[in-house]
Amino acid sequence: MEKAVLKEKERLKEEARKQKRLEASFKELLKTKVTSLTDQSKWENVKDQIENDDNYLALSSELDRIRLFDEYHRQFISDTHHHKRAKKEKKKRKHEKINSSVNFNNKIQFSRTSLSFFFSRL
């Protein structure tokens, strides 16, 4: 009895590993084959691009495919927005740095002018 339970547990673990590999292959398929993904992309449109691929066919459940697409799509949107936000922040920091440099240079120029005025009065 105990052997049967252990054997069943091992079989379930192996099935889970196999499913993970299939899911990873499907996500890689999405990453490599779906080049026109946007925030507005729909499963039906993406499906047309990949439905003949072996990694698509290896997943037998359409619900799993849709779930994995939704996960991938949400991550894509998140990464895209994060990238845009990071790019904006970098540009803002660069602009602030330039402005502070200009202000510093203006202060130095003002100091030189003040000093030359002061010494010309002596």
N, CA, C and O atoms as a DFTB+ gen file, in Angstrom:
488 C
 N C O
     1  1       0.825      -1.197       0.000
     2  2       0.000       0.000       0.000
     3  2       0.871       1.264       0.000
     4  3       0.631       2.183      -0.782
     5  1       1.870       1.306       0.867
     6  2       2.748       2.467       0.964
     7  2       3.515       2.700      -0.344
     8  3       3.717       3.842      -0.757
     9  1       3.940       1.604      -0.991
    10  2       4.648       1.729      -2.267
    11  2       3.762       2.371      -3.323
    12  3       4.220       3.201      -4.109
    13  1       2.507       1.989      -3.338
    14  2       1.562       2.539      -4.318
    15  2       1.377       4.037      -4.105
    16  3       1.296       4.795      -5.072
    17  1       1.309       4.464      -2.864
    18  2       1.135       5.880      -2.552
    19  2       2.371       6.656      -2.992
    20  3       2.249       7.719      -3.600
    21  1       3.555       6.137      -2.691
    22  2       4.803       6.792      -3.096
    23  2       4.923       6.869      -4.614
    24  3       5.352       7.881      -5.170
    25  1       4.538       5.788      -5.265
    26  2       4.595       5.755      -6.723
    27  2       3.642       6.804      -7.323
    28  3       3.983       7.484      -8.290
    29  1       2.466       6.919      -6.743
    30  2       1.488       7.898      -7.216
    31  2       1.994       9.329      -6.999
    32  3       1.833      10.187      -7.866
    33  1       2.604       9.578      -5.841
    34  2       3.167      10.901      -5.558
    35  2       4.254      11.253      -6.574
    36  3       4.313      12.377      -7.074
    37  1       5.100      10.288      -6.866
    38  2       6.184      10.503      -7.836
    39  2       5.612      10.773      -9.226
    40  3       6.112      11.634      -9.950
    41  1       4.569      10.040      -9.594
    42  2       3.920      10.259     -10.891
    43  2       3.325      11.660     -10.976
    44  3       3.439      12.321     -12.008
    45  1       2.701      12.110      -9.911
    46  2       2.114      13.456      -9.885
    47  2       3.192      14.531      -9.970
    48  3       3.010      15.539     -10.652
    49  1       4.308      14.322      -9.283
    50  2       5.428      15.265      -9.363
    51  2       5.959      15.353     -10.784
    52  3       6.229      16.440     -11.295
    53  1       6.103      14.196     -11.412
    54  2       6.610      14.156     -12.785
    55  2       5.638      14.861     -13.734
    56  3       6.066      15.584     -14.633
    57  1       4.347      14.656     -13.539
    58  2       3.343      15.343     -14.363
    59  2       3.437      16.851     -14.177
    60  3       3.349      17.610     -15.143
    61  1       3.614      17.279     -12.935
    62  2       3.731      18.709     -12.645
    63  2       4.973      19.290     -13.315
    64  3       4.919      20.389     -13.868
    65  1       6.094      18.564     -13.272
    66  2       7.322      19.037     -13.936
    67  2       7.113      19.133     -15.444
    68  3       7.539      20.098     -16.079
    69  1       6.460      18.136     -16.003
    70  2       6.190      18.133     -17.436
    71  2       5.300      19.320     -17.813
    72  3       5.539      19.983     -18.823
    73  1       4.283      19.583     -17.006
    74  2       3.384      20.700     -17.269
    75  2       4.142      22.025     -17.200
    76  3       3.917      22.913     -18.022
    77  1       5.031      22.158     -16.230
    78  2       5.843      23.384     -16.101
    79  2       6.708      23.591     -17.342
    80  3       6.822      24.707     -17.847
    81  1       7.315      22.508     -17.829
    82  2       8.141      22.604     -19.039
    83  2       7.294      23.021     -20.245
    84  3       7.711      23.859     -21.044
    85  1       6.116      22.434     -20.367
    86  2       5.225      22.792     -21.475
    87  2       4.807      24.260     -21.388
    88  3       4.755      24.961     -22.399
    89  1       4.512      24.713     -20.180
    90  2       4.111      26.101     -19.988
    91  2       5.265      27.054     -20.288
    92  3       5.066      28.101     -20.905
    93  1       6.454      26.696     -19.857
    94  2       7.628      27.529     -20.143
    95  2       7.877      27.593     -21.657
    96  3       8.203      28.655     -22.187
    97  1       7.727      26.477     -22.337
    98  2       7.902      26.455     -23.798
    99  2       6.847      27.308     -24.485
   100  3       7.137      27.993     -25.466
   101  1       5.630      27.266     -23.972
   102  2       4.555      28.075     -24.551
   103  2       4.842      29.560     -24.363
   104  3       4.645      30.350     -25.287
   105  1       5.303      29.946     -23.185
   106  2       5.634      31.358     -22.941
   107  2       6.807      31.794     -23.825
   108  3       6.836      32.922     -24.318
   109  1       7.759      30.905     -24.017
   110  2       8.886      31.225     -24.911
   111  2       8.384      31.398     -26.345
   112  3       8.868      32.259     -27.081
   113  1       7.423      30.585     -26.730
   114  2       6.793      30.717     -28.045
   115  2       6.160      32.104     -28.181
   116  3       6.337      32.775     -29.198
   117  1       5.433      32.522     -27.168
   118  2       4.816      33.850     -27.196
   119  2       5.885      34.926     -27.321
   120  3       5.729      35.888     -28.073
   121  1       6.963      34.753     -26.581
   122  2       8.034      35.755     -26.571
   123  2       8.713      35.876     -27.934
   124  3       9.031      36.979     -28.377
   125  1       8.932      34.757     -28.585
   126  2       9.692      34.768     -29.835
   127  2       8.838      34.981     -31.089
   128  3       9.289      35.619     -32.040
   129  1       7.634      34.464     -31.099
   130  2       6.825      34.500     -32.328
   131  2       5.847      35.666     -32.398
   132  3       5.474      36.100     -33.488
   133  1       5.433      36.172     -31.252
   134  2       4.436      37.240     -31.257
   135  2       5.174      38.565     -31.130
   136  3       5.470      39.028     -30.029
   137  1       5.464      39.164     -32.281
   138  2       6.268      40.387     -32.297
   139  2       5.407      41.646     -32.272
   140  3       5.916      42.735     -32.010
   141  1       4.133      41.511     -32.536
   142  2       3.266      42.689     -32.622
   143  2       2.391      42.840     -31.376
   144  3       1.294      43.391     -31.464
   145  1       2.845      42.369     -30.240
   146  2       2.061      42.448     -29.014
   147  2       1.980      43.896     -28.521
   148  3       2.981      44.611     -28.480
   149  1       0.777      44.304     -28.154
   150  2       0.547      45.642     -27.604
   151  2      -0.364      45.516     -26.392
   152  3      -0.797      44.420     -26.035
   153  1      -0.648      46.653     -25.767
   154  2      -1.584      46.664     -24.640
   155  2      -2.959      46.158     -25.062
   156  3      -3.689      45.570     -24.263
   157  1      -3.301      46.393     -26.320
   158  2      -4.637      46.076     -26.829
   159  2      -4.751      44.678     -27.450
   160  3      -5.833      44.295     -27.895
   161  1      -3.673      43.923     -27.487
   162  2      -3.681      42.608     -28.133
   163  2      -4.697      41.673     -27.485
   164  3      -4.882      41.671     -26.268
   165  1      -5.338      40.893     -28.317
   166  2      -6.343      39.915     -27.870
   167  2      -5.865      38.509     -28.196
   168  3      -5.127      38.292     -29.157
   169  1      -6.300      37.558     -27.375
   170  2      -5.908      36.170     -27.540
   171  2      -6.239      35.659     -28.941
   172  3      -5.429      34.964     -29.554
   173  1      -7.406      35.992     -29.442
   174  2      -7.840      35.486     -30.750
   175  2      -6.855      35.875     -31.857
   176  3      -6.577      35.079     -32.754
   177  1      -6.334      37.095     -31.790
   178  2      -5.387      37.563     -32.813
   179  2      -4.025      36.887     -32.658
   180  3      -3.391      36.516     -33.646
   181  1      -3.593      36.734     -31.437
   182  2      -2.294      36.097     -31.176
   183  2      -2.361      34.616     -31.527
   184  3      -1.418      34.060     -32.089
   185  1      -3.458      33.994     -31.200
   186  2      -3.649      32.562     -31.473
   187  2      -3.437      32.251     -32.953
   188  3      -2.828      31.239     -33.303
   189  1      -3.945      33.130     -33.818
   190  2      -3.793      32.928     -35.263
   191  2      -2.324      32.853     -35.683
   192  3      -1.991      32.174     -36.654
   193  1      -1.452      33.543     -34.962
   194  2      -0.035      33.595     -35.314
   195  2       0.741      32.351     -34.876
   196  3       1.791      32.045     -35.441
   197  1       0.228      31.631     -33.868
   198  2       1.020      30.546     -33.271
   199  2       0.349      29.181     -33.266
   200  3       0.962      28.205     -32.832
   201  1      -0.876      29.083     -33.731
   202  2      -1.642      27.857     -33.557
   203  2      -1.082      26.626     -34.275
   204  3      -1.511      25.511     -33.978
   205  1      -0.160      26.784     -35.189
   206  2       0.421      25.629     -35.875
   207  2       1.774      25.212     -35.301
   208  3       2.388      24.259     -35.780
   209  1       2.230      25.916     -34.288
   210  2       3.526      25.629     -33.677
   211  2       3.415      24.432     -32.732
   212  3       2.391      24.245     -32.074
   213  1       4.473      23.625     -32.669
   214  2       4.482      22.440     -31.800
   215  2       4.283      22.785     -30.330
   216  3       3.618      22.046     -29.604
   217  1       4.852      23.898     -29.889
   218  2       4.700      24.286     -28.483
   219  2       3.273      24.717     -28.159
   220  3       2.829      24.597     -27.017
   221  1       2.572      25.207     -29.142
   222  2       1.148      25.513     -28.963
   223  2       0.367      24.210     -28.860
   224  3      -0.468      24.036     -27.972
   225  1       0.651      23.315     -29.768
   226  2      -0.088      22.045     -29.819
   227  2       0.229      21.138     -28.630
   228  3      -0.599      20.312     -28.247
   229  1       1.416      21.284     -28.043
   230  2       1.809      20.435     -26.910
   231  2       0.927      20.675     -25.689
   232  3       0.703      19.758     -24.899
   233  1       0.427      21.894     -25.529
   234  2      -0.519      22.171     -24.437
   235  2      -1.903      21.753     -24.912
   236  3      -2.420      22.308     -25.881
   237  1      -2.493      20.797     -24.251
   238  2      -3.755      20.258     -24.734
   239  2      -4.963      21.088     -24.326
   240  3      -6.022      20.984     -24.946
   241  1      -4.822      21.895     -23.310
   242  2      -5.964      22.650     -22.796
   243  2      -5.968      24.083     -23.323
   244  3      -5.000      24.824     -23.152
   245  1      -7.062      24.455     -23.958
   246  2      -7.216      25.827     -24.445
   247  2      -7.272      26.800     -23.263
   248  3      -6.798      27.932     -23.362
   249  1      -7.845      26.360     -22.165
   250  2      -7.895      27.219     -20.974
   251  2      -6.491      27.520     -20.456
   252  3      -6.214      28.636     -20.015
   253  1      -5.602      26.522     -20.508
   254  2      -4.209      26.751     -20.098
   255  2      -3.528      27.747     -21.037
   256  3      -2.785      28.619     -20.588
   257  1      -3.780      27.617     -22.319
   258  2      -3.181      28.542     -23.289
   259  2      -3.642      29.970     -23.021
   260  3      -2.838      30.902     -23.019
   261  1      -4.934      30.130     -22.796
   262  2      -5.491      31.459     -22.530
   263  2      -4.931      32.012     -21.224
   264  3      -4.559      33.183     -21.159
   265  1      -4.868      31.192     -20.195
   266  2      -4.329      31.614     -18.902
   267  2      -2.877      32.063     -19.048
   268  3      -2.489      33.106     -18.521
   269  1      -2.081      31.276     -19.762
   270  2      -0.671      31.617     -19.951
   271  2      -0.507      32.879     -20.801
   272  3       0.368      33.702     -20.535
   273  1      -1.347      33.025     -21.816
   274  2      -1.305      34.250     -22.612
   275  2      -1.635      35.450     -21.740
   276  3      -0.953      36.473     -21.807
   277  1      -2.685      35.334     -20.914
   278  2      -3.072      36.444     -20.035
   279  2      -1.937      36.806     -19.080
   280  3      -1.664      37.987     -18.863
   281  1      -1.279      35.805     -18.511
   282  2      -0.142      36.057     -17.616
   283  2       0.975      36.781     -18.369
   284  3       1.517      37.781     -17.897
   285  1       1.304      36.258     -19.539
   286  2       2.374      36.839     -20.351
   287  2       2.019      38.269     -20.751
   288  3       2.859      39.167     -20.684
   289  1       0.776      38.473     -21.165
   290  2       0.315      39.777     -21.616
   291  2       0.353      40.790     -20.472
   292  3       0.805      41.919     -20.665
   293  1      -0.113      40.403     -19.292
   294  2      -0.062      41.297     -18.131
   295  2       1.378      41.673     -17.794
   296  3       1.670      42.832     -17.498
   297  1       2.275      40.689     -17.841
   298  2       3.682      40.959     -17.557
   299  2       4.281      41.881     -18.620
   300  3       5.055      42.784     -18.301
   301  1       3.927      41.655     -19.863
   302  2       4.396      42.499     -20.964
   303  2       3.972      43.946     -20.753
   304  3       4.776      44.867     -20.899
   305  1       2.700      44.138     -20.409
   306  2       2.175      45.488     -20.176
   307  2       2.892      46.128     -18.993
   308  3       3.286      47.293     -19.046
   309  1       3.053      45.360     -17.939
   310  2       3.738      45.875     -16.748
   311  2       5.174      46.283     -17.072
   312  3       5.625      47.357     -16.675
   313  1       5.882      45.428     -17.790
   314  2       7.272      45.726     -18.169
   315  2       7.346      46.946     -19.075
   316  3       8.244      47.777     -18.933
   317  1       6.409      47.054     -20.002
   318  2       6.388      48.170     -20.934
   319  2       6.157      49.479     -20.181
   320  3       6.850      50.470     -20.413
   321  1       5.178      49.470     -19.280
   322  2       4.893      50.684     -18.519
   323  2       6.050      51.024     -17.589
   324  3       6.396      52.193     -17.422
   325  1       6.644      50.005     -16.987
   326  2       7.788      50.233     -16.101
   327  2       8.942      50.837     -16.893
   328  3       9.606      51.762     -16.426
   329  1       9.178      50.308     -18.095
   330  2      10.256      50.801     -18.945
   331  2      10.009      52.267     -19.312
   332  3      10.922      53.091     -19.262
   333  1       8.766      52.580     -19.681
   334  2       8.442      53.962     -20.042
   335  2       8.622      54.884     -18.843
   336  3       9.162      55.982     -18.972
   337  1       8.164      54.430     -17.672
   338  2       8.285      55.238     -16.467
   339  2       9.753      55.447     -16.110
   340  3      10.165      56.549     -15.751
   341  1      10.533      54.377     -16.214
   342  2      11.966      54.470     -15.903
   343  2      12.663      55.424     -16.873
   344  3      13.529      56.203     -16.473
   345  1      12.286      55.358     -18.133
   346  2      12.880      56.227     -19.138
   347  2      12.536      57.687     -18.844
   348  3      13.386      58.569     -18.965
   349  1      11.275      57.936     -18.453
   350  2      10.850      59.284     -18.106
   351  2      11.618      59.805     -16.901
   352  3      12.071      60.950     -16.890
   353  1      11.762      58.957     -15.884
   354  2      12.476      59.360     -14.674
   355  2      13.949      59.642     -14.972
   356  3      14.527      60.581     -14.425
   357  1      14.547      58.840     -15.827
   358  2      15.942      59.052     -16.198
   359  2      16.097      60.397     -16.915
   360  3      17.037      61.147     -16.653
   361  1      15.172      60.683     -17.809
   362  2      15.204      61.946     -18.541
   363  2      15.024      63.115     -17.567
   364  3      15.689      64.143     -17.697
   365  1      14.127      62.955     -16.595
   366  2      13.888      64.000     -15.599
   367  2      15.147      64.237     -14.758
   368  3      15.525      65.383     -14.515
   369  1      15.794      63.151     -14.315
   370  2      17.032      63.286     -13.534
   371  2      18.119      63.982     -14.332
   372  3      18.843      64.827     -13.806
   373  1      18.232      63.622     -15.609
   374  2      19.240      64.242     -16.473
   375  2      18.950      65.735     -16.607
   376  3      19.860      66.560     -16.541
   377  1      17.690      66.069     -16.794
   378  2      17.290      67.466     -16.932
   379  2      17.587      68.231     -15.638
   380  3      18.095      69.352     -15.674
   381  1      17.265      67.615     -14.494
   382  2      17.542      68.252     -13.199
   383  2      19.043      68.454     -13.001
   384  3      19.477      69.485     -12.487
   385  1      19.824      67.466     -13.414
   386  2      21.273      67.569     -13.273
   387  2      21.813      68.725     -14.117
   388  3      22.666      69.489     -13.664
   389  1      21.315      68.843     -15.330
   390  2      21.739      69.933     -16.217
   391  2      21.344      71.273     -15.605
   392  3      22.129      72.221     -15.604
   393  1      20.122      71.342     -15.086
   394  2      19.661      72.599     -14.476
   395  2      20.493      72.966     -13.263
   396  3      20.840      74.132     -13.079
   397  1      20.815      71.988     -12.434
   398  2      21.616      72.305     -11.248
   399  2      23.024      72.739     -11.660
   400  3      23.623      73.605     -11.022
   401  1      23.540      72.145     -12.710
   402  2      24.856      72.529     -13.219
   403  2      24.824      73.955     -13.747
   404  3      25.751      74.730     -13.508
   405  1      23.774      74.299     -14.454
   406  2      23.628      75.657     -14.986
   407  2      23.521      76.641     -13.826
   408  3      24.155      77.696     -13.847
   409  1      22.725      76.303     -12.818
   410  2      22.584      77.193     -11.658
   411  2      23.926      77.383     -10.961
   412  3      24.274      78.494     -10.561
   413  1      24.673      76.301     -10.818
   414  2      25.984      76.385     -10.183
   415  2      26.909      77.286     -10.999
   416  3      27.605      78.134     -10.441
   417  1      26.916      77.103     -12.310
   418  2      27.754      77.932     -13.184
   419  2      27.325      79.394     -13.126
   420  3      28.173      80.286     -13.166
   421  1      26.031      79.651     -13.033
   422  2      25.543      81.030     -12.919
   423  2      26.028      81.660     -11.617
   424  3      26.408      82.830     -11.592
   425  1      26.013      80.879     -10.536
   426  2      26.477      81.392      -9.250
   427  2      27.960      81.732      -9.315
   428  3      28.388      82.759      -8.788
   429  1      28.745      80.874      -9.958
   430  2      30.176      81.133     -10.109
   431  2      30.382      82.400     -10.924
   432  3      31.205      83.244     -10.572
   433  1      29.633      82.533     -12.013
   434  2      29.742      83.720     -12.864
   435  2      29.381      84.964     -12.066
   436  3      30.066      85.983     -12.153
   437  1      28.312      84.883     -11.294
   438  2      27.903      86.009     -10.462
   439  2      28.998      86.358      -9.461
   440  3      29.301      87.531      -9.246
   441  1      29.583      85.339      -8.855
   442  2      30.654      85.576      -7.886
   443  2      31.845      86.254      -8.547
   444  3      32.417      87.172      -7.959
   445  1      32.226      85.851      -9.705
   446  2      33.344      86.466     -10.427
   447  2      33.043      87.922     -10.748
   448  3      33.889      88.801     -10.583
   449  1      31.819      88.157     -11.209
   450  2      31.422      89.524     -11.533
   451  2      31.449      90.397     -10.279
   452  3      31.931      91.529     -10.304
   453  1      30.927      89.854      -9.196
   454  2      30.922      90.606      -7.933
   455  2      32.326      90.897      -7.472
   456  3      32.617      92.004      -7.019
   457  1      33.204      89.913      -7.581
   458  2      34.589      90.103      -7.153
   459  2      35.304      91.137      -8.014
   460  3      36.030      91.987      -7.500
   461  1      35.099      91.060      -9.313
   462  2      35.765      92.024     -10.188
   463  2      35.230      93.430      -9.933
   464  3      35.993      94.395      -9.976
   465  1      33.945      93.560      -9.672
   466  2      33.390      94.864      -9.334
   467  2      33.990      95.371      -8.025
   468  3      34.371      96.536      -7.914
   469  1      34.066      94.488      -7.047
   470  2      34.608      94.849      -5.738
   471  2      36.063      95.308      -5.856
   472  3      36.438      96.338      -5.296
   473  1      36.885      94.539      -6.590
   474  2      38.299      94.877      -6.710
   475  2      38.521      96.106      -7.595
   476  3      39.520      96.809      -7.440
   477  1      37.626      96.357      -8.488
   478  2      37.790      97.556      -9.315
   479  2      37.532      98.815      -8.504
   480  3      37.967      99.902      -8.888
   481  1      36.848      98.681      -7.417
   482  2      36.543      99.812      -6.544
   483  2      37.695     100.123      -5.588
   484  3      37.731     101.198      -4.990
   485  1      38.607      99.217      -5.448
   486  2      39.712      99.422      -4.505
   487  2      40.757     100.318      -5.020
   488  3      41.743     100.578      -4.331
